Structure formats: structure tokens, C-alpha cells
Amino acid sequence: MPERCISIRGGRLIDPGNAVDSRTDLHLADGRVLAIGAAPAGFAPKRVIDATGLVVCPGLIDLCARLREPGLEHKATIASESAAAAAAGITTLCCPPDTDPIIDTPAVAQLIRRTAQIRGLARVLPAGALTKGLAGEQISEMAALKQAGCPVVSNADRPIRNARVLRRALEYAATFGLTSLLHPADADLSEGGLVHEGLVSTRLGLPGIPEAAETVAVARNLALAEQTEARIHFRGLSTARATAMLAEARARGVQVSADVSAHQLILCEHDLADFRANAHVSPPLRTAADRAALRAAVASGEITAICSDHQPHEPDAKLDPFPQTQPGISALETLLSLVLSLVDDGVLGLPAALACLTSHPAEILGRGLPATAERMPDCSLGHLHVGAIADCCLFDPAARWQVSPARLRSRGHNTPFLGAELTGQVRYTLLAGRIVFEADPEHHR
């Protein structure tokens, strides 16, 4: 009999990558999906999970989560944030390379992966540095980084001002089948800015970041991607104009994809009222029209993934006057609920919403995953077909919960949603067939 046998019975199985949406049973063994529907003859599960009333979907995949380790352990650790991820139904995290030391050597990439494996609550895939030291001057050793387990490369939010260096970096990444995750912000136009440049920035007396800071960077990166035939991914679009540029480039056949941070689909510049430091983010919250355009781009499939852009901070980082506060939101544990609110608002159907958190980000990461146990020929992360890795999220789509420091497992409580009542609670999270989170029955009410 296979080991770690679990049957999940009576749930609504939604597997967007395989176009499955039905009420059925799921049977797991040895960390893989063994069967869907009827159990195989002689199968005797060691654990049966009653999923009546729950949605069963692939474990969520987050394309951008800063775990703060190594280098900023006073903010958070891989242990604390992987526990938060498990509680949020997230089984795979991609962390940017701006750790300390920077992920520009195989040793740092392997350290992060080993630390996550020891903790064992979430799979962590480090993004390798696009340039050495993220300095934007010399191309990194991308072949070695890929071999060390980096499925993508990125310069985080550090600028590559020299277009020749960026062109060579994109060409080099393409040579190894690596997608380049690019932060669409012109450093010179963004410099010194804190919020979106517009009426709200004027009213608050805060320096603004213009829309052009994003569109100029998007235009340059698209031109280089088209020239080099490299595959790029825009990490965190925030403006309507950028989404239009993305759609036009994709229609021309440019190999480009994009994601959006969940909070950009919910909040806008008006949520900065009273200098709310927990709404200080980068890129900044834009206009209501930008938010509507981002929602439309997600609905049309031009933006294919939604991520948390998780940036936990210690309390002091948000206590100074607004200009001195550090940007970023602690966002792992609100990710699913915020996306489900798009379903309630009629922006997306539930399968399409879950695709933005599962199969679509899996596709972006999967192209660069090395051929290991974590990647089968069919790129089974983010899917639940027979033989796929048994990463599962079971959640109650109707359950309501209040965001409070007591409920957050992340070390960072810096979220503008503190006190808000959200819909959608994770009941179980399974990582490779092992239960890594099971909700306290007291929290089911």
C-alpha cells in the first residue's frame, strides 16, 4: 500500500489547468494524485477529509513574496512566512533576489531552498538575480542559478539603467529558457516619489510617481523583448496605459506576460486618506480608472496572474510620518480572500479566479524549473490531474473572517485590511500530500 494515503471526499474540485469543475473525490498517495472520483481497488486511506461545502483546488502559487531571510530576519523569516503561506492555502512561493546576500550565486539559492525544505510548510523557489549584485552592470551566472533551482531571473525592483546591459541579460536568459521578471518602473521618473502623481498627491502634499514612470519602462522592455525574442514577465503592473501596451504587444506575438498585486485590484489612491502608512506601496496605488482597467485586463486574460507582493515589516517601519515609512503590505493571508472578492463583484468566475492563483503562475514558473521531482514533463505544479504533485488547498468560499493581528501568522501585520471582514477561509493545505495546515475548529465560525 502506498504511503501517506489521504482521501478528500465530497468537495467541489476546481482544477482550472485541466478544465475540471465538479463535485467529486480526490485520492492522494506518496505525495501525488492517485485517482479522481472512485478510489482504486484496495485503496485504504490513512486519513479521510470531509470536504462537503468546500472548494478543493491546487495549492496556490505566489509569484512574489519577500520572506526577509536571509538578511532581514528582524522583519520575518522563512519559517514564519511559510507558516503564513500554509494558512493561506499557498504551497509555492517565489521570492525575489533582493535578499542579503543577494541571490546571484548558487550557494544563496540553495541556502534558501534548504531552509524552506527543513521547515517544510511551503515550497520556496528563489528568483535568481538578472545582474550581479543587482547592480545592473554585469550579467549574472544564470546557468548556475537555474541549476541551483531558480526557475526565473529578476532584478527585483533595482534598475538596469543601461539598455545594452538589459538587452544582453534578456538574450542570455533566453539561452537557458529562463523568463525574466521585470519591474516596470523608470528609476529616474520614480525617484523621490511616494504616491501616484495626481489630485490625491497634491492634496496630501506628497511627491508623486507619474504614470509615465511605468509606461516608459514598459515601452523600453517590450522593445528589447521583441528585438531579442526573449520571454519577459512584468511583475506588478499598476496603470491602465500599461495594460493597453501589454495587450498590443501580445497581439503582435511578443513573448510577454504580466501579473498584478491583489491590493491593486481592490484599493486606489483614495485609500491613502489620512496618510495611511499601511497603504504605502510600490508601485503606488493608482486611480480608480487604473484599477478598473487592471480588473478588465485580468478578466480578459491579458494579465494572467495575481500575486500577493508580500512585504512584511516590523511595526516601527510604519510608525514614522508617511514619507519616512517603508513601502509594502503583509499580504499572504489576504490573497485568496481578495481574489474571491473579484468573484463576488462579477469580475471573474471562480474557476478563472483560481487559475490566476494556480495554473497560470505555474506556467510562468514551470518553463524554467529544472527536471527534478518537483517538475514532471507535464509541469504538474498548479494542477491536480492523476500523477500531479498533491499540492491542495481546501477552502470554504462562504466563510467570513476578520483580519486581525491575532489571526495573522505572518510576522508582519502591516496591512491596510486590518479590521476588515473578508470572505473565504482556508480549512486545509496539503504540500506534496502532507497536511501542513488544518484550521482550528474555533475559527470555523
C-alpha positions in Angstrom: 0.0 0.0 0.0 1.4 3.5 -0.9 2.4 5.8 1.9 0.7 9.0 3.0 -2.7 7.9 1.7 -5.5 10.5 2.0 -9.0 10.7 0.6 -10.7 14.1 0.2 -14.3 13.4 -0.2 -17.4 15.4 -1.3 -15.7 18.7 -2.2 -16.1 20.8 -5.3 -12.9 20.1 -7.2 -11.8 23.0 -9.3 -8.7 22.4 -11.4 -8.5 25.3 -13.9 -5.5 24.0 -15.7 -7.4 20.8 -16.6 -10.8 22.5 -17.1 -12.2 20.5 -14.2 -15.1 21.8 -12.0 -17.2 19.0 -10.5 -18.2 17.6 -7.1 -16.0 14.5 -6.8 -13.4 12.8 -4.6 -9.7 13.1 -4.7 -7.3 10.4 -3.6 -3.7 11.0 -2.7 -0.7 8.7 -2.1 3.1 9.1 -2.0 2.7 12.9 -2.5 0.9 12.5 -5.8 -2.7 12.5 -7.0 -3.6 8.8 -7.2 -7.2 9.0 -8.5 -10.1 11.3 -9.1 -13.6 10.0 -8.4 -13.7 6.4 -7.4 -10.9 5.1 -5.3 -8.6 2.4 -6.8 -9.4 -1.1 -5.7 -7.8 -1.9 -2.4 -7.1 1.7 -1.5 -7.2 2.2 2.2 -6.6 5.9 3.2 -5.0 6.6 6.5 -6.9 9.9 6.6 -10.3 10.9 5.2 -11.1 14.6 4.9 -14.7 15.5 4.6 -14.7 18.4 2.1 -18.5 18.9 1.9 -19.2 22.5 1.3 -15.5 23.2 0.5 -13.7 24.0 -2.7 -10.8 21.8 -3.5 -8.2 23.3 -5.8 -4.5 23.1 -6.5 -2.2 24.7 -3.9 -1.9 28.4 -4.6 1.3 29.8 -6.3 2.5 33.2 -5.4 4.9 34.9 -7.9 6.3 37.5 -5.5 6.7 37.1 -1.7 9.6 38.6 0.2 10.4 36.2 3.1 13.1 38.5 4.6 15.5 35.7 5.1 18.5 35.9 4.7 19.4 39.4 5.8 16.3 40.9 7.4 15.2 38.4 10.0 14.1 41.2 12.3 11.1 41.6 9.9 10.3 37.9 9.2 11.8 34.5 8.5 11.2 31.7 6.1 9.8 29.7 9.0 7.3 32.4 9.9 6.2 33.3 6.4 5.9 29.7 5.2 3.6 29.1 8.1 1.5 32.1 7.0 1.6 30.8 3.4 0.3 27.4 4.5 -2.5 29.0 6.4 -3.4 30.9 3.3 -3.5 27.9 1.0 -0.3 28.8 -0.7 2.1 25.9 -1.4 4.6 27.5 -3.7 6.3 30.9 -3.1 8.7 32.7 -5.5 10.9 35.1 -3.6 12.7 38.0 -5.3 16.5 38.0 -5.3 17.0 41.2 -3.2 17.9 39.2 0.0 21.2 39.8 1.8 23.2 38.3 0.4 21.6 38.7 -3.0 20.6 35.5 -4.9 23.3 35.8 -7.5 25.2 32.6 -6.6 24.1 29.0 -6.4 25.1 28.9 -2.7 22.5 31.5 -1.7 19.8 29.9 -3.8 20.5 26.5 -2.3 20.5 28.0 1.2 17.0 29.4 0.8 15.7 26.2 -0.7 17.3 24.1 2.0 15.9 26.3 4.8 12.4 26.0 3.3 12.7 22.3 2.9 13.7 21.9 6.6 10.7 24.0 7.7 8.6 22.0 5.2 5.4 24.2 5.2 5.8 25.7 1.7 7.9 25.2 -1.4 10.2 28.2 -2.0 11.5 28.9 -5.4 14.1 31.7 -5.4 14.3 34.0 -8.4 17.9 34.4 -9.5 19.5 37.8 -9.9 19.5 39.1 -13.5 22.7 41.0 -12.9 25.5 40.5 -10.3 24.6 42.2 -7.1 21.5 43.6 -8.7 23.8 46.4 -9.7 22.6 46.5 -13.3 26.2 46.3 -14.7 27.2 42.7 -15.2 25.1 39.7 -16.2 24.8 37.0 -13.6 25.7 33.3 -13.9 22.2 32.3 -15.0 23.0 28.7 -16.0 24.4 28.0 -12.5 21.4 29.8 -10.9 19.0 27.7 -12.9 20.8 24.5 -11.9 20.6 25.6 -8.3 16.8 25.8 -8.5 16.0 29.3 -9.8 13.1 29.0 -12.3 13.2 32.7 -13.3 15.5 35.6 -13.1 14.8 39.1 -11.9 16.5 42.3 -10.9 13.8 42.8 -8.2 13.0 46.5 -8.1 16.5 47.6 -8.8 17.0 49.5 -12.0 19.1 48.4 -15.0 19.7 51.9 -16.5 21.9 50.7 -19.3 19.7 49.4 -22.1 22.7 47.5 -23.6 23.1 45.5 -20.4 19.4 44.7 -20.2 19.4 43.6 -23.8 22.3 41.2 -23.2 20.8 39.9 -20.0 17.5 39.1 -21.7 19.4 37.3 -24.5 21.4 35.4 -22.0 18.3 34.4 -20.0 16.6 33.2 -23.2 19.5 31.0 -24.0 18.8 29.0 -20.9 15.0 29.0 -21.2 14.5 31.5 -18.3 11.8 34.0 -18.2 12.9 37.5 -17.0 10.7 39.1 -14.4 10.9 42.8 -14.9 9.8 45.6 -12.5 8.2 48.2 -14.8 9.4 51.4 -13.3 11.7 54.0 -14.7 14.1 54.8 -11.9 14.6 58.4 -12.8 11.0 59.2 -13.2 10.1 57.3 -9.9 12.9 58.8 -7.8 11.7 60.6 -4.8 8.1 59.7 -5.4 5.8 58.2 -2.7 2.3 58.0 -4.2 0.6 58.3 -7.5 1.1 61.7 -9.1 -2.4 63.3 -9.2 -5.1 65.0 -7.2 -4.5 63.0 -4.1 -0.8 63.5 -4.0 -1.4 67.3 -4.5 -4.0 67.3 -1.7 -1.7 65.4 0.7 1.4 67.4 -0.3 3.3 64.2 -1.1 5.7 63.8 -4.0 4.2 61.8 -6.8 5.2 59.0 -9.1 3.8 59.7 -12.6 2.1 57.1 -14.8 4.9 57.6 -17.3 7.3 56.0 -14.8 5.6 52.7 -15.6 4.8 53.2 -19.3 8.3 54.4 -20.2 9.8 51.3 -18.6 7.1 49.0 -20.2 7.8 50.5 -23.7 11.6 50.0 -23.4 11.3 46.5 -22.1 8.8 45.5 -24.8 11.0 46.9 -27.5 14.0 44.9 -26.1 11.9 41.7 -25.7 10.7 42.0 -29.3 14.3 42.6 -30.6 15.8 39.7 -28.7 12.8 37.3 -28.9 13.3 36.8 -25.1 10.4 35.8 -22.8 9.6 38.5 -20.2 7.1 38.9 -17.5 6.0 42.3 -16.0 5.9 41.9 -12.2 3.2 44.2 -10.9 1.5 46.4 -13.5 -0.5 49.3 -12.0 -1.7 51.6 -14.8 -4.4 51.4 -17.5 -2.0 52.6 -20.2 0.5 49.8 -19.4 -2.2 47.2 -19.7 -3.1 48.6 -23.1 0.5 48.4 -24.2 0.7 44.8 -22.9 -2.3 43.8 -24.9 -1.0 45.4 -28.1 2.4 43.7 -27.7 0.8 40.3 -27.0 -1.3 40.7 -30.2 1.9 41.2 -32.2 3.3 38.0 -30.8 5.8 39.4 -28.3 6.6 36.8 -25.6 5.3 38.8 -22.6 3.1 38.1 -19.7 2.2 40.1 -16.6 0.8 39.9 -13.1 -0.9 42.3 -10.8 -0.7 42.6 -7.0 -4.1 41.7 -5.4 -4.3 45.0 -3.5 -4.1 47.0 -6.8 -7.4 45.4 -7.8 -9.1 46.4 -4.6 -7.6 49.7 -3.5 -6.9 53.0 -5.2 -5.2 56.3 -4.4 -8.2 57.5 -2.3 -7.3 54.8 0.2 -4.3 56.9 1.2 -6.6 59.3 3.1 -5.3 60.4 6.5 -1.8 59.3 5.4 -2.4 55.6 5.9 1.1 54.2 6.1 -0.2 50.6 5.6 -1.4 51.7 2.1 2.1 52.9 1.2 3.2 50.5 -1.6 5.4 50.4 -4.6 4.2 50.8 -7.3 1.8 53.2 -5.7 -2.0 52.8 -5.6 -3.2 54.5 -8.8 -6.6 56.0 -9.8 -10.0 54.3 -9.7 -9.8 54.3 -13.6 -6.5 52.4 -13.4 -8.0 49.9 -11.0 -10.9 49.3 -13.4 -8.5 48.8 -16.3 -6.5 46.3 -14.3 -9.6 44.4 -13.4 -10.7 44.4 -17.1 -7.2 43.1 -18.1 -7.5 40.2 -15.6 -11.0 39.4 -16.8 -9.8 39.4 -20.5 -6.8 37.2 -19.7 -4.2 39.9 -20.7 -3.0 39.8 -17.1 -2.8 36.2 -16.3 -1.6 36.0 -12.7 -2.5 37.7 -9.4 0.1 37.7 -6.6 0.4 38.9 -3.1 3.6 41.1 -3.4 4.1 40.2 0.3 6.4 42.5 2.2 6.2 42.0 5.9 7.6 44.8 8.1 8.3 45.2 11.8 5.9 47.7 13.5 8.4 50.6 13.5 8.6 50.6 9.7 5.1 52.0 9.5 5.0 54.3 12.6 7.0 57.3 11.2 5.5 60.2 9.3 4.3 58.9 5.8 7.4 60.0 3.9 9.7 58.0 6.2 7.7 54.8 6.3 8.7 51.8 4.3 6.5 50.7 1.4 4.9 47.3 1.3 2.0 45.2 2.6 1.9 41.9 4.5 -0.3 40.1 2.1 -0.1 36.3 2.1 -3.1 35.7 4.3 -5.4 38.0 2.5 -4.5 36.9 -1.1 -7.3 34.3 -1.6 -10.0 36.4 0.0 -9.2 39.5 -2.1 -9.3 37.4 -5.2 -12.6 35.8 -4.1 -14.0 39.4 -3.8 -13.4 39.7 -7.5 -15.8 36.8 -8.0 -18.4 38.4 -5.7 -18.0 41.6 -7.8 -18.6 39.8 -11.0 -15.1 40.4 -12.4 -14.2 36.7 -12.7 -15.9 33.4 -12.4 -14.5 31.2 -9.6 -12.5 28.8 -11.9 -11.0 31.8 -13.8 -10.1 33.5 -10.5 -8.4 30.3 -9.2 -6.5 30.0 -12.5 -4.8 33.3 -11.7 -3.5 31.8 -8.5 -2.7 28.3 -9.7 -2.2 27.1 -13.3 -1.2 30.5 -14.8 1.6 31.3 -12.3 2.7 27.6 -12.6 3.1 28.1 -16.3 5.2 31.2 -15.8 7.5 29.4 -13.3 7.3 26.0 -14.9 9.2 26.8 -18.1 12.4 27.3 -16.1 12.0 24.6 -13.5 14.9 22.0 -13.6 13.9 18.4 -14.3 13.6 17.3 -10.7 10.9 15.6 -8.6 9.2 18.9 -8.5 8.6 19.0 -12.2 7.2 16.3 -14.3 7.1 16.6 -18.1 3.5 18.0 -17.8 4.6 20.7 -15.3 2.3 19.4 -12.6 2.6 22.3 -10.2 -0.7 24.1 -10.1 -2.7 21.1 -11.4 -4.5 18.2 -9.9 -4.6 15.5 -12.6 -3.6 11.9 -11.9 0.1 11.8 -11.2 0.4 15.5 -10.4 2.1 16.7 -7.2 -0.5 16.6 -4.4 -0.4 20.3 -3.5 -4.0 21.1 -2.4 -5.9 24.0 -0.9 -9.4 23.3 0.6 -11.4 26.4 1.5 -14.8 27.5 2.4 -15.9 30.1 -0.1 -18.7 31.4 2.0 -17.0 31.7 5.4 -16.3 35.2 6.7 -13.3 36.2 8.9 -11.9 39.4 10.3 -8.3 40.4 9.6 -6.7 41.0 13.0 -3.2 40.7 14.4 -4.3 37.6 16.4 -5.3 35.8 13.2 -2.2 36.6 11.1 0.6 34.1 11.3 3.0 36.4 9.3 5.4 38.3 11.5 4.3 41.4 9.5 0.9 42.9 10.4 1.3 45.9 8.0 -1.9 45.5 6.0 -4.5 48.1 5.1 -7.1 45.4 5.6 -6.7 45.2 9.4 -10.2 45.2 10.8 -11.9 44.3 7.5 -14.2 41.3 7.2 -13.3 39.1 4.3 -14.9 36.1 2.7 -13.1 32.8 2.1 -11.4 30.7 4.7 -8.8 28.0 4.2 -9.5 24.8 6.0 -6.7 22.6 4.9 -3.5 22.9 3.0 -1.5 19.9 1.7 2.0 20.1 0.4 3.0 17.1 -1.7 0.3 15.1 0.0 1.2 16.1 3.6 -1.2 18.3 5.7 0.8 21.4 6.6 -2.2 23.4 7.8 -5.5 22.4 9.4 -7.8 25.2 10.6 -8.7 25.3 14.3 -12.4 24.4 14.6 -12.8 27.5 16.7 -12.0 29.6 13.6 -14.7 27.9 11.5 -17.4 30.1 12.9 
